[in-house]
């Protein structure tokens, strides 16, 4: 780093309001440190401890390339359940009746190699940051986050003599909830009517139900070849269109090798919740590896779609795995998770 660049890594606000408000979010202590204004950028700064689970040893750890789809999904669900929830990112703050809307945020782990984070912590300590809450926490177990205020809003004009009434808002979002259910054996074609499947929902604490309507197959290669047989789009030259087709077909070969088709499940569910259903064969297989240097397209052929069914429920469709074109047996299907919709949430302090 050049000496002239040092100032760019420092926090030298032209205006600052220390908050020093310790709040509890999802059972974890979060210190609302300060609101700063520097070079026209207004930010809310927070400090919290890195969750212990990130330092736990995993006895069954395997390199990413050795993990099956099932293991990768389970790992992702565990990570999101512990770190990545709706309340991990503040969208708005109302303080003394004044609104701050945050468009972007950035977190920095306070490692010894990151002098920038240390300098910012030093600034806040010099300004009187409350230290008791994290006094016995190692510095490298902390992370500092700033939320940048929308440029169209003014810097809050706070009265330090009055109580700092604070409300934090979190955007509506969705998350995958891990569930367990017995495997379902399906034959191709329409499923038996009125067969109700259920699973225990750990969020609501009750059983939820769904109906499998059919197991079908989709020849994605036939669909692609029919689309590519159409005239060259007006927006592309013949050479550009041929180059795209070649790239796409190489990517499709990796995603769904020629001679294979998509296995598709149609279902309806209570409250129209979206289910993550996959074939047992797919879950126990390993993803196809690829290198980014090839310049080819990399994509997934898995998709989900929704339309309104005749009985009022949403008729949902999802790809559960790949099958050989000549395959005509049964498939074992497993429910891995479901999608929970979370409305906007407000916490007051």
SVG drawing of the C-alpha trace seen along z (x, -y; Angstrom):
<svg xmlns="http://www.w3.org/2000/svg" viewBox="-62 -17 66 68">
<polyline fill="none" stroke="black" stroke-width="0.4" points="0.0,0.0 1.3,-3.5 1.3,-6.0 -1.1,-8.3 -3.6,-5.4 -3.7,-5.0 -6.3,-7.7 -8.7,-5.8 -8.7,-2.9 -9.4,-5.1 -12.8,-6.2 -12.8,-10.0 -16.4,-11.1 -17.5,-14.7 -20.5,-14.0 -21.2,-11.2 -23.8,-10.1 -22.8,-7.4 -25.7,-5.1 -24.1,-2.5 -27.3,-0.5 -27.0,3.3 -29.9,5.2 -30.8,8.9 -31.4,10.2 -32.2,13.9 -30.8,14.4 -27.5,12.9 -26.1,9.6 -25.7,6.9 -24.2,3.5 -25.6,0.6 -22.4,-1.4 -22.8,-4.6 -24.2,-6.5 -21.6,-8.3 -21.5,-10.7 -18.3,-10.7 -17.8,-12.0 -21.5,-12.0 -22.0,-8.4 -24.2,-7.8 -23.8,-4.5 -25.1,-2.6 -22.3,-0.5 -22.9,2.7 -20.7,5.2 -21.5,8.8 -19.7,12.1 -19.2,14.8 -21.4,17.8 -19.6,20.7 -20.8,23.2 -18.4,21.7 -15.5,23.0 -16.9,26.4 -15.0,29.3 -17.0,31.5 -15.9,35.1 -17.6,36.1 -16.0,33.3 -15.3,34.1 -13.8,31.9 -16.5,30.3 -15.7,32.3 -16.3,35.6 -19.7,34.5 -23.0,35.8 -25.9,33.5 -27.6,34.7 -24.5,33.7 -24.2,30.4 -27.9,29.6 -27.8,30.6 -24.7,28.5 -26.3,25.5 -29.5,25.9 -27.5,26.0 -25.5,23.0 -28.5,20.9 -30.4,22.0 -27.5,20.7 -26.2,17.7 -28.2,16.1 -31.6,15.6 -34.0,12.7 -32.8,10.9 -29.1,10.9 -29.6,7.9 -31.3,4.7 -33.3,3.0 -34.5,-0.1 -34.1,-1.8 -36.5,-4.2 -34.8,-6.2 -36.6,-9.0 -39.2,-8.8 -36.7,-9.4 -36.3,-6.8 -33.0,-5.4 -33.3,-3.1 -30.4,-0.8 -29.7,0.3 -26.3,2.1 -24.3,3.5 -20.8,4.9 -19.3,7.1 -15.6,7.3 -14.1,9.9 -11.7,8.4 -8.6,10.5 -5.0,9.5 -4.3,9.1 -7.2,6.6 -5.7,3.4 -8.6,1.5 -11.1,3.2 -8.7,2.6 -8.5,-1.1 -12.3,-1.5 -12.6,0.3 -10.0,-2.0 -12.0,-5.0 -15.1,-3.8 -13.3,-3.0 -11.9,-6.6 -15.4,-7.9 -16.6,-6.0 -17.9,-2.7 -19.4,-0.5 -17.0,2.4 -18.5,4.4 -20.6,6.6 -17.7,8.1 -14.9,7.5 -14.1,11.2 -14.5,12.0 -11.4,12.5 -11.1,9.7 -10.8,12.2 -14.2,13.6 -16.0,10.3 -17.3,8.8 -18.1,5.2 -20.9,4.4 -22.0,1.1 -25.4,0.4 -25.3,-2.4 -28.3,-4.8 -30.2,-5.7 -28.7,-8.9 -32.1,-10.6 -32.6,-10.6 -31.1,-13.1 -28.7,-12.3 -30.9,-11.8 -31.1,-14.9 -31.1,-13.2 -31.6,-14.8 -29.0,-13.3 -31.1,-14.5 -34.0,-12.3 -34.5,-8.5 -33.2,-6.8 -36.4,-4.9 -35.3,-2.4 -37.2,-0.1 -35.3,2.2 -37.0,3.5 -36.1,6.6 -37.3,7.2 -39.7,9.9 -37.8,12.9 -38.0,16.7 -35.9,19.5 -35.6,23.3 -36.7,25.3 -35.2,28.8 -37.8,31.5 -37.8,35.3 -40.4,37.7 -40.6,41.2 -39.4,41.8 -42.1,42.0 -42.1,44.6 -43.6,43.3 -44.5,44.8 -44.6,42.7 -48.0,41.4 -50.8,40.0 -50.5,40.8 -53.3,42.5 -55.9,39.9 -56.5,38.7 -53.2,40.2 -52.2,37.7 -48.5,37.4 -47.4,35.4 -44.4,34.1 -43.7,32.5 -43.1,28.7 -40.7,27.7 -41.6,24.0 -45.4,24.3 -45.1,27.4 -47.7,29.3 -48.0,31.8 -48.4,30.4 -49.8,32.4 -49.3,32.5 -50.6,34.6 -48.5,36.0 -50.5,35.6 -48.1,37.2 -44.6,38.2 -43.7,37.3 -40.7,37.0 -39.4,34.1 -37.1,34.4 -35.0,31.3 -32.8,32.2 -35.8,32.4 -37.1,29.1 -33.7,27.5 -33.3,28.9 -36.7,27.7 -35.9,24.2 -32.5,24.1 -34.2,25.2 -36.0,21.8 -34.6,18.9 -31.8,16.9 -33.1,14.1 -33.0,10.6 -30.8,9.4 -28.0,11.8 -25.8,12.5 -25.7,16.0 -22.2,16.4 -23.2,15.1 -26.2,17.4 -24.2,20.5 -21.6,19.6 -24.3,19.4 -25.9,22.7 -22.5,24.5 -21.9,23.0 -25.4,23.9 -25.3,27.5 -21.9,28.1 -23.4,26.7 -26.5,28.8 -24.4,31.9 -22.9,31.3 -26.2,30.5 -28.2,33.3 -26.1,35.7 -27.6,36.7 -29.7,39.8 -31.2,38.6 -34.4,36.8 -35.8,34.8 -38.0,36.6 -40.7,34.1 -43.1,34.3 -46.5,32.5 -48.0,31.8 -50.3,29.7 -49.6,28.7 -51.2,27.2 -51.0,23.4 -49.4,23.7 -46.0,24.1 -43.1,24.9 -41.4,28.3 -37.9,29.3 -38.4,32.8 -35.6,34.9 -35.0,38.5 -33.0,40.7 -30.6,41.4 -29.9,37.7 -29.4,37.0 -26.8,39.8 -24.9,38.8 -22.1,36.2 -22.3,33.0 -20.5,32.9 -17.3,30.9 -16.3,28.2 -13.7,25.6 -14.5,21.9 -11.7,21.5 -13.6,23.4 -15.7,20.3 -18.8,22.5 -22.2,21.9 -22.9,23.5 -26.4,23.8 -28.9,26.1 -31.9,27.9 -33.7,28.1 -36.7,25.8 -40.0,25.3 -43.2,23.7 -46.7,22.9 -50.2,22.6 -53.6,22.7 -55.2,26.1 -58.9,27.0 -59.4,27.6 -58.1,24.1 -54.6,25.2 -51.6,24.1 -50.5,26.9 -46.7,27.0 -44.1,28.7 -40.5,29.5 -37.7,31.4 -36.5,34.1 -33.7,35.7 -32.3,37.2 -33.3,40.5 -32.2,42.5 -34.5,42.0 -35.2,45.8 -35.9,46.0 -39.4,47.2 -39.2,48.2 -40.2,46.5 -38.5,43.6 -37.9,43.1 -38.6,39.5 -37.5,37.7 -38.7,34.4 -35.6,32.4 -37.0,29.0 -39.8,26.6 -39.8,22.8 -41.1,20.6 -42.2,17.1 -41.4,14.5 -43.2,11.2 -41.5,7.9 -40.5,7.9 -40.1,5.1 -38.3,5.3 -38.5,2.4 -36.1,1.5"/>
</svg>
